[in-house]
């Protein structure tokens, strides 16, 4: 039986693609939509909305293409959808367009299942301009953002009310500026109150933020600029505040959060469950202190209930909800919630009351990597962890009162597991892969993890491919244990010496050494690296987000470009001691942060790495955005603070280049600006360092736009590698 899953679990899929390009991202708003009974889920399939019974895989069409055809027009597409609380209406998002990373702008329609009527929401607004539309709690209204203002529309009359009037390109209501979206995963910026009388929302004032001017030279006869409000490291952030607007009067009450509105961030905000209060999280500019406030929605009065400090940074990016900062994990009818913290040296779950009292729920020397479901009805929390192996992931549960964790995933399935648990806590969509087992999906019952439907997941160790990726651990000269994987040549002969190609990321945003299907291959290489005779290797430095404890992850603080680079180089030295590794043929490559690491490795350790291919790299850390770079490097408010950024930047060491370097960058990159490439190029020219450079006109950070782009990139990557790091055993 084949189960039509709504989506492959984003984190698993992203890890697979990340190994290939380091640009994979999970699509916004594609979370599994479970029914209230917890036995069914909904999906968009061929322009229709389908309900699937998870217990047997049977399905039925809930909303057909025929009913989604406006009079005399073709059926509208279904990009994503959401049901009203009463289940009588469905809100359909279609005709979507990208806003930086995701297609969060589009059109919305409401289909009423009872009256079988189809209406467009926001008809008078420009096409594809609506964002984050959502039903009011009673299902009678829809609120949305358009043109950086918030609107509420009455579904019965079609009358729309504009609740905010001051929105502009840089005064942003109900959504976020570029940097909040990129670095805090904040996109949907408003929330209905439980009684439907108010809407809480963020306002971002980016009017004092300098624009980075990207130059588009390809889409018109005359070049034109594309401005992006982009605060670089050392520049003040946007002003951020939270307001509550009355949906009848349109009057906003601003929450009186203490502190300078410029020198802090508010990455999370929701309504307190069963209350008319707001709860939010505030970070100081340096992101070393997190404070949780509750605010009276009528008066704006704020009260601090918890404060946490860290000598490095407080990690606030949610590990669940698809990475988005949406939702709050309430228990006890809103009297308490579940919170994650690294305060005891490991990422653990805590019960936190509105009175500020905390209880540690998951004691032990291990990290939580994801919270999968709070099953309050049955008294458990399900979470993902891997206490013994940081490359793998398994499901556990713990009582809501805390205590020892119980492993749910069977012991005979080593690898990476993801569980999307139903609303009743009795079923889960279970995704699995490991380095030699392709991704498979099934439905299981909980807590026994018993197979119900879908693929029969097994690990066939006996028939593992001969040259499947192998995991290893080396101890560096600094005494650091480093995990890694190696994909050996197809016809490996230990008596021969083979070229070594290192794949690197190296920064706190991503882990490369994971027991998932797809490691050991790169989507850029035209052909098969193993068949051509390469040793393909990746090693995991300190600072990577592996579940090895706070000290491991935060050893990189103020030392990006130093600690991670030395760990990589020292681990490479150990790898190159293997008798079949050819030290005269050593290459390294990476994308984004991995591009930065590639440059630093080539420049700081030229005796190890002979060839490098760096893509979309941050060459000068002071040119990158403030939220990311200051989180990990501190706030550069003086020369001493700037020194750390300079000391970790590839531009600083460019004069040391000795090997072969291919540098690649898109001129339309809104994330790592092309300015980084030109700073690097200038420095290499200054010292008469010969290299090759490939600018991709008007391509973004993914270098994916335009006919033939990815084929060209892959061909160039492959040819350069083969020319300067020839394949095959010798």
C-alpha positions in Angstrom: 0.0 0.0 0.0 1.3 3.5 -0.9 0.6 6.3 1.5 0.3 9.8 -0.1 2.1 11.8 2.4 1.4 15.5 2.5 5.1 16.2 2.5 8.4 14.5 3.1 9.5 15.7 6.5 11.2 18.9 5.7 14.2 18.5 8.0 15.1 15.1 6.5 14.7 16.3 2.9 16.6 19.5 3.7 19.5 17.5 5.1 19.7 15.4 1.9 19.7 18.3 -0.4 22.0 20.3 1.9 24.7 17.8 1.3 24.4 18.5 -2.4 24.1 22.3 -2.5 23.9 23.7 1.0 21.0 25.8 -0.2 18.0 23.6 0.7 15.2 25.1 2.6 11.8 23.7 3.7 8.9 25.4 2.1 6.9 27.8 4.2 3.4 26.7 5.4 3.6 23.1 4.3 3.1 21.5 7.7 1.0 18.4 7.9 -2.7 19.3 8.5 -4.1 16.7 11.0 -7.8 16.5 11.6 -9.1 17.2 15.1 -9.7 13.5 15.7 -6.0 12.8 15.0 -6.7 9.9 12.6 -6.9 11.8 9.3 -4.7 14.4 7.5 -5.3 16.6 4.6 -3.2 17.3 1.5 -3.3 19.2 -1.8 -3.3 16.8 -4.7 -3.7 17.7 -8.4 -5.6 20.9 -7.6 -7.9 19.2 -5.1 -8.0 18.9 -1.3 -7.9 15.3 -0.1 -8.5 13.7 3.2 -6.5 10.5 4.0 -7.2 8.1 6.8 -3.8 7.5 8.3 -4.9 4.1 9.6 -5.4 2.4 6.2 -4.3 4.9 3.6 -7.8 5.3 2.2 -8.6 8.8 0.9 -11.5 10.9 -0.4 -11.8 14.2 -2.1 -13.0 17.0 0.2 -12.7 19.9 -2.2 -12.7 19.0 -5.9 -11.3 20.9 -8.9 -14.8 21.4 -10.2 -15.9 23.5 -7.2 -12.7 25.5 -7.4 -13.6 26.9 -10.8 -14.9 30.5 -10.7 -17.6 31.2 -13.2 -16.2 31.0 -16.7 -12.6 30.6 -15.5 -10.2 27.8 -15.0 -9.9 26.1 -11.6 -7.7 28.0 -9.1 -4.6 26.1 -8.0 -4.1 25.0 -4.4 -0.7 25.9 -3.1 -1.7 25.7 0.6 -4.9 25.8 2.6 -6.4 26.0 6.1 -9.7 25.0 7.5 -11.8 27.2 9.7 -12.2 26.0 13.3 -15.7 24.7 12.6 -14.5 22.8 9.5 -17.2 24.4 7.3 -14.9 26.6 5.2 -11.4 26.3 3.8 -9.1 29.2 3.0 -7.1 28.5 -0.2 -3.8 30.2 -1.1 -3.0 30.3 -4.8 -1.1 32.3 -7.5 1.8 32.7 -5.1 5.0 34.7 -5.6 8.3 34.6 -3.7 9.3 37.2 -1.1 13.0 36.5 -0.8 13.0 32.8 0.1 9.4 31.7 0.1 6.2 32.2 -1.9 4.4 34.1 0.9 2.5 36.5 -1.4 -0.5 35.4 -3.3 -4.3 35.3 -3.8 -6.8 33.8 -1.3 -10.2 32.2 -1.8 -12.7 30.8 0.6 -14.7 27.8 -0.3 -17.7 27.1 2.0 -18.4 23.4 2.1 -21.9 23.8 3.4 -23.1 26.3 0.8 -20.7 25.1 -1.9 -19.8 28.7 -2.7 -16.4 30.1 -3.7 -15.3 33.7 -3.0 -12.1 35.6 -3.5 -10.7 37.5 -0.5 -9.1 40.9 -1.0 -10.4 41.2 -4.6 -9.8 44.9 -4.6 -6.2 44.5 -3.6 -3.4 44.1 -6.2 -3.0 40.5 -7.6 -0.8 38.2 -5.5 -0.4 40.8 -2.8 -2.0 39.1 0.2 0.1 37.5 2.9 -0.7 35.1 5.8 -4.5 35.2 5.5 -6.2 33.4 8.3 -9.8 32.8 9.5 -11.1 34.6 12.6 -11.9 32.1 15.4 -15.6 32.1 14.5 -14.8 31.6 10.8 -16.8 34.7 9.8 -13.9 36.9 8.9 -10.4 36.7 7.3 -7.5 38.9 8.2 -4.5 39.4 5.9 -1.5 41.6 5.1 -1.3 43.6 1.9 1.1 46.4 1.1 2.5 46.1 4.7 -0.9 46.9 6.2 -3.4 44.6 8.0 -6.9 44.2 6.7 -10.0 42.3 8.0 -12.7 41.2 5.6 -16.3 40.2 6.5 -17.0 37.0 4.5 -20.8 37.5 4.4 -20.7 41.1 3.1 -17.3 41.2 1.4 -16.6 44.5 3.2 -12.9 45.0 4.0 -11.5 47.2 6.8 -8.0 48.5 6.8 -6.7 48.2 10.4 -3.3 49.8 10.0 -2.8 52.9 7.8 0.9 53.7 8.0 2.4 50.7 6.3 5.1 51.3 3.6 8.1 49.6 2.1 10.1 50.3 5.3 7.3 50.6 8.0 6.1 47.1 8.0 3.0 45.9 9.8 2.0 42.2 10.2 5.2 40.8 8.6 8.9 41.4 8.7 12.0 42.9 7.0 14.6 40.9 5.3 16.8 40.2 8.3 14.1 39.1 10.7 12.8 36.7 8.0 16.3 35.3 7.2 17.7 35.0 10.7 14.7 34.5 13.0 12.4 32.6 10.6 9.8 35.3 11.3 7.4 35.7 8.4 3.7 35.6 9.6 3.5 38.7 11.8 0.0 38.8 13.2 -2.3 36.7 15.5 -6.1 36.7 16.1 -7.2 36.9 19.7 -9.4 34.0 20.9 -12.5 36.2 20.9 -11.8 37.6 17.5 -12.0 41.2 18.7 -8.3 42.0 18.4 -5.3 41.2 16.4 -1.8 41.3 17.8 0.9 42.2 15.4 4.6 43.2 14.9 5.6 46.5 13.5 9.1 46.7 12.0 10.4 50.2 11.4 13.3 49.9 8.9 13.3 53.5 7.8 16.7 54.2 9.3 18.2 51.0 7.9 20.5 51.5 4.9 19.6 49.9 1.6 22.0 47.6 -0.1 21.6 48.4 -3.7 21.8 45.3 -6.0 22.3 46.2 -9.6 20.1 44.4 -12.1 21.8 44.6 -15.5 19.9 41.8 -17.4 16.2 42.4 -17.2 15.9 45.8 -18.9 17.7 47.8 -21.6 19.1 50.1 -18.8 20.4 48.7 -15.5 18.3 49.4 -12.4 18.8 49.1 -8.7 17.1 46.6 -6.4 17.2 48.0 -2.8 17.2 45.7 0.2 17.0 47.1 3.7 20.0 45.3 5.1 21.6 46.1 8.4 25.2 44.9 8.4 27.1 43.9 11.5 27.7 46.9 13.7 24.7 48.8 12.3 21.6 49.4 14.5 18.7 47.0 14.0 15.2 48.1 12.9 12.9 49.3 15.6 10.6 46.5 16.6 7.4 46.7 18.6 4.2 44.7 19.2 0.7 46.2 19.1 -2.8 45.0 19.6 -5.4 46.5 17.2 -9.1 46.5 17.9 -10.9 45.0 14.8 -13.8 47.3 15.2 -12.2 50.7 16.0 -8.9 50.2 14.3 -7.1 51.6 17.4 -3.8 50.1 18.3 -2.5 49.7 21.8 1.3 49.3 21.9 2.9 46.9 24.3 5.2 48.7 26.7 8.1 46.4 26.5 11.0 47.8 28.6 14.3 48.9 27.0 15.4 50.6 23.9 13.2 49.6 21.0 16.2 49.7 18.7 18.7 47.7 20.8 16.5 44.6 21.2 14.7 42.0 19.1 11.3 40.3 19.6 11.5 37.0 17.7 8.4 35.3 19.3 5.0 36.6 20.2 1.6 34.9 20.8 -1.6 35.3 22.8 -1.6 33.6 26.2 -3.9 30.6 25.9 -7.3 31.2 27.3 -6.4 34.8 28.1 -6.4 38.3 26.6 -2.8 38.8 27.5 0.2 38.7 25.1 3.3 36.7 25.7 6.6 37.6 23.9 10.3 36.9 24.0 12.7 39.8 23.9 16.4 39.5 23.1 19.0 42.1 23.8 21.0 43.3 20.8 23.9 41.0 21.6 21.5 38.1 21.9 23.1 37.1 25.2 19.9 37.7 27.3 16.4 36.4 26.7 13.4 37.8 28.7 9.9 36.5 28.5 7.2 39.1 29.1 3.5 38.9 29.5 1.6 42.1 28.4 -1.9 43.3 29.2 -3.4 43.7 25.7 -5.7 46.6 26.9 -3.1 48.7 28.7 0.1 47.4 27.2 1.7 46.9 30.7 4.5 44.4 30.5 5.7 42.0 33.2 8.9 39.9 33.1 8.3 36.3 34.1 11.7 34.8 33.1 15.2 35.9 32.2 18.0 33.8 30.8 21.6 34.8 30.2 24.4 33.1 28.3 28.1 34.0 27.9 27.8 33.3 24.2 24.3 33.5 22.8 20.8 32.4 23.7 19.5 30.2 20.9 15.9 31.2 20.2 15.3 29.6 16.8 12.6 27.1 17.3 13.6 23.5 16.5 9.9 22.6 15.8 7.0 24.0 13.9 9.0 23.7 10.7 11.5 26.2 12.1 9.0 29.0 12.0 8.6 31.1 15.2 4.8 30.4 15.3 3.0 28.9 18.2 3.5 28.5 21.9 3.4 25.1 23.6 0.8 25.6 26.2 -0.2 23.1 28.9 -2.6 23.3 31.9 -5.1 25.5 30.1 -2.6 28.3 29.7 -1.1 28.3 33.1 2.2 27.0 31.9 4.1 26.1 28.8 7.0 24.0 27.6 10.3 25.8 26.9 13.7 24.8 25.6 17.0 26.1 27.2 20.7 25.2 27.3 21.2 26.7 30.7 22.5 23.5 32.3 24.9 22.8 29.4 22.5 20.7 27.3 19.4 21.7 25.4 16.6 20.5 27.6 12.8 21.0 28.0 11.4 22.8 31.0 7.9 23.4 32.3 7.6 27.1 32.8 4.6 28.6 34.7 3.3 32.1 34.1 4.6 32.8 37.6 8.1 32.1 36.3 8.7 28.9 38.2 10.6 26.3 36.1 10.9 22.5 36.3 13.5 20.6 34.3 11.7 17.8 32.5 14.5 16.0 30.6 17.5 15.7 32.9 20.7 14.1 31.6 23.8 14.7 29.5 22.1 14.8 26.1 20.4 17.4 23.8 16.8 17.7 22.6 16.9 18.3 18.9 13.2 18.7 18.3 10.0 18.6 20.3 7.5 16.6 18.3 4.3 16.7 20.3 3.0 17.7 23.7 0.4 14.9 24.4 -1.2 16.4 27.5 -4.2 14.2 27.4 -1.9 11.1 27.9 0.6 13.0 30.1 3.7 12.8 27.8 6.0 14.9 25.7 7.5 13.4 22.6 10.9 14.7 21.4 13.8 13.8 19.2 17.3 13.2 20.5 20.4 11.0 20.0 22.4 10.7 23.2 24.9 8.2 22.0 25.5 9.3 18.3 25.3 13.0 17.2 24.9 12.0 13.6 21.6 10.2 14.2 18.0 11.1 15.5 15.5 9.0 17.4 12.1 9.5 19.0 11.7 9.6 22.8 9.0 10.5 25.3 9.0 11.7 28.8 6.3 12.3 31.3 4.9 15.8 31.6 6.1 15.7 35.2 9.6 15.0 34.0 12.0 12.1 34.5 13.9 9.5 32.6 13.2 9.5 28.8 11.9 6.4 27.1 13.1 5.5 23.6 10.3 4.9 21.2 12.2 4.3 18.0 13.2 0.6 17.7 16.8 -0.2 18.3 17.1 -2.1 15.0 16.7 1.0 12.9 20.0 3.0 13.2 19.9 6.3 11.3 17.8 9.4 11.2 14.1 9.4 12.1 11.4 12.1 11.9 8.0 11.8 13.4 5.0 14.0 12.6 2.6 13.1 15.5 -1.1 13.4 15.1 -3.2 15.6 17.3 -4.4 12.7 19.5 -0.8 11.4 20.0 -1.8 7.9 18.8 -0.4 8.0 15.3 2.6 9.4 13.5 3.9 9.8 10.0 7.3 8.3 10.4 10.1 9.2 7.9 13.4 7.3 8.0 16.7 7.0 6.2 20.3 6.3 6.9 23.5 6.6 4.8 22.7 3.5 2.8 18.9 3.2 3.1 16.7 5.5 0.9 14.0 7.6 2.5 10.9 5.6 3.4 7.7 6.7 5.0 5.1 4.8 7.1 2.3 5.4 9.5 2.9 4.0 13.0 0.9 3.8 16.2 2.3 5.3 19.4 3.8 4.7 21.8 4.6 1.2 20.5 5.9 2.4 17.1 3.9 -0.4 15.4 3.6 -0.3 11.6 0.1 0.5 10.4 0.5 1.6 6.7 3.0 2.7 4.2 6.4 1.3 3.6 7.7 -1.6 5.7 10.8 0.1 7.0 13.8 -2.2 7.5 17.6 -1.8 7.6 19.3 -4.4 5.5 22.8 -4.3 6.9 23.8 -7.5 5.0 23.1 -5.9 1.6 24.6 -2.6 2.3 26.3 -1.2 -0.8 30.0 -2.0 -0.9 31.1 1.6 -1.1 28.4 3.1 1.2 29.5 6.1 3.2 31.5 5.2 6.3 31.5 7.1 9.5 34.6 7.7 11.5 35.9 9.8 14.4 39.4 11.3 14.7 41.2 13.0 17.5 43.0 16.1 16.4 46.3 17.4 17.7 44.3 19.7 19.9 42.6 16.8 21.6 39.2 17.4 19.9 37.1 14.5 18.8 35.8 15.1 15.3 33.1 13.1 13.5 33.2 12.6 9.8 32.1 10.5 6.9 33.9 9.2 3.9 32.7 7.9 0.6 35.3 5.7 -1.0 35.9 5.0 -4.7 33.7 2.4 -6.3 36.6 0.0 -7.0 38.6 1.0 -3.9 42.1 -0.5 -3.7 43.7 0.2 -0.4 47.1 -0.2 -2.0 46.5 2.8 -4.2 46.5 6.5 -3.3 43.4 8.5 -4.1 42.6 12.3 -4.3 40.6 13.6 -1.3 37.8 16.1 -1.7 36.5 17.7 1.5 32.9 19.1 1.6 32.6 21.8 4.3 30.1 24.1 5.9 31.6 24.9 9.3 29.2 27.5 10.7 26.5 27.3 13.4 23.6 27.1 10.9 24.1 23.6 9.6 25.4 20.1 10.3 27.0 18.1 7.5 27.9 14.8 9.2 24.5 13.2 9.5 23.4 9.6 9.1 21.0 10.3 6.2 20.6 9.1 2.7 22.4 11.3 0.2 25.6 12.0 2.1 28.6 11.2 0.1 27.2 12.7 -3.1 27.0 16.2 -4.5 24.4 17.4 -6.9 26.9 19.7 -8.5 29.3 17.0 -9.8 28.5 15.9 -13.3 28.9 12.2 -13.0 29.7 10.1 -10.0 32.7 11.0 -7.7 33.0 7.5 -6.4 33.1 6.0 -9.9 35.7 8.5 -11.0 37.9 7.6 -8.1 37.7 10.3 -5.4 37.7 10.0 -1.6 34.8 12.3 -0.7 35.0 13.4 3.0 33.2 15.7 5.4 34.2 16.4 9.0 32.2 18.3 11.7 34.0 21.1 13.6 33.0 22.7 16.9 30.3 25.2 16.5 28.2 23.0 14.2 24.7 22.5 15.6 25.3 18.8 16.5 23.8 17.4 19.7 27.1 17.4 21.6 26.2 19.9 24.3 26.4 23.6 24.7 30.1 23.8 25.1 30.7 22.1 21.7 28.3 24.4 19.9 29.4 27.6 21.5 33.1 27.1 21.4 32.9 29.1 18.2 31.7 32.3 19.8 33.7 35.3 18.5 35.9 32.8 16.7 34.1 32.0 13.4 36.9 31.7 10.9 39.4 30.6 13.6 38.1 27.7 15.7 36.0 26.1 13.0 38.8 26.4 10.5 41.5 25.0 12.8 39.2 22.0 13.7 38.6 21.3 10.0 42.3 21.6 9.1 43.5 19.5 12.1 40.9 16.8 11.3 42.0 16.9 7.6 45.6 16.2 8.8 44.4 13.1 10.5 42.4 11.9 7.5 45.4 12.5 5.3 47.4 10.0 7.4 45.3 7.3 5.9 47.7 5.2 3.7 45.4 5.5 0.7 45.0 9.3 0.8 47.1 11.3 -1.7 48.3 14.4 0.1 49.3 15.9 -3.3 45.7 15.9 -4.5 43.5 17.6 -1.8 40.5 19.7 -2.6 37.9 21.5 -0.5 34.6 23.1 -1.5 31.6 24.7 0.1 28.6 27.0 -0.4 27.7 30.1 1.6 29.2 29.6 5.1 30.9 26.6 3.5 32.3 29.0 0.8 33.7 31.1 3.6 35.3 28.1 5.3 36.7 27.0 1.9 38.5 30.3 1.5 39.8 30.4 5.0 41.1 26.8 4.7 42.8 27.6 1.4 44.4 30.8 2.8 45.2 29.8 6.4 46.3 26.2 5.7 47.7 26.3 2.2 50.0 23.4 3.0 47.0 21.1 3.3 44.5 22.1 0.7 45.8 22.4 -3.0 42.5 23.2 -4.7 39.4 25.1 -3.5 35.9 25.8 -5.0 34.1 28.5 -3.0 30.5 29.5 -3.8 28.6 32.5 -2.5 31.0 33.1 0.4 31.1 35.8 3.1 34.5 37.2 2.4 34.3 40.0 4.9 32.2 39.3 8.1 31.5 43.0 8.7 29.5 43.0 5.4 27.0 40.3 6.6 23.8 41.0 8.4 23.8 42.0 12.0 21.4 39.4 13.5 23.4 36.4 12.3 26.9 37.8 12.6 26.5 39.6 15.9 24.8 36.5 17.4 28.0 34.5 16.9 30.7 37.2 16.9 29.4 39.8 19.4 28.5 43.4 18.6 31.4 45.3 16.9 30.9 48.6 18.7 34.7 49.4 19.0 38.0 48.4 17.5 38.3 45.4 19.8 34.9 44.1 18.7 35.7 44.7 15.0 39.0 42.8 15.4 37.2 39.5 15.9 35.3 39.9 12.7 38.4 40.9 10.8 40.4 38.1 12.2 37.9 35.5 11.0 37.4 37.0 7.5 38.9 35.3 4.4 39.9 38.7 3.0 42.3 39.1 5.8 44.3 36.0 4.7 43.9 36.2 0.9 47.5 37.1 0.5 48.5 33.5 1.6 46.8 31.8 -1.4 49.1 29.2 -3.0 46.8 26.7 -4.6 44.1 26.6 -7.2 41.0 28.7 -6.4 37.7 28.9 -8.3 35.4 31.5 -6.8 31.7 31.6 -7.8 29.0 34.2 -6.8 25.6 35.4 -8.1 25.6 39.2 -8.6 21.9 39.3 -7.5 22.6 37.6 -4.2 20.4 39.4 -1.6 21.8 37.2 1.3 25.6 37.2 0.8 26.0 40.3 -1.4 28.3 40.3 -4.4 30.2 43.0 -2.6 31.9 40.1 -0.7 33.3 38.7 -4.0 34.7 42.1 -5.1 36.4 42.7 -1.8 38.0 39.3 -2.1 38.9 39.8 -5.7 40.5 43.2 -4.9 42.7 41.6 -2.2 43.8 38.8 -4.4 44.7 41.3 -7.2 46.6 43.4 -4.7 48.9 40.5 -3.9 49.1 39.2 -7.5 47.3 35.9 -6.6 46.1 34.1 -9.7 42.7 32.5 -9.5 39.5 32.0 -11.5 36.2 33.7 -10.8 32.7 33.1 -12.2 30.0 35.7 -11.6 26.5 34.6 -12.4 24.5 37.7 -13.6 21.5 38.5 -11.5 21.4 35.1 -9.8 20.5 34.9 -6.1 22.2 32.9 -3.3 21.0 29.6 -4.7 22.4 30.4 -8.2 19.4 28.5 -9.7 17.7 31.1 -11.8 17.9 31.2 -15.6 17.9 28.6 -18.3 21.0 26.4 -18.1 22.4 27.8 -14.9 22.6 24.7 -12.8 24.0 22.6 -15.7 26.6 25.3 -16.4 27.5 25.5 -12.7 27.8 21.7 -12.3 29.9 21.4 -15.5 32.3 24.1 -14.4 32.6 22.6 -10.9 33.3 19.2 -12.3 35.8 20.3 -14.9 37.7 22.5 -12.5 38.0 19.7 -9.9 39.1 17.2 -12.5 41.7 19.5 -13.9 43.3 20.6 -10.7 42.6 17.6 -8.5 42.7 14.7 -11.0 40.6 11.6 -10.1 41.6 8.0 -9.8 43.9 5.8 -7.8 47.7 5.8 -8.4 
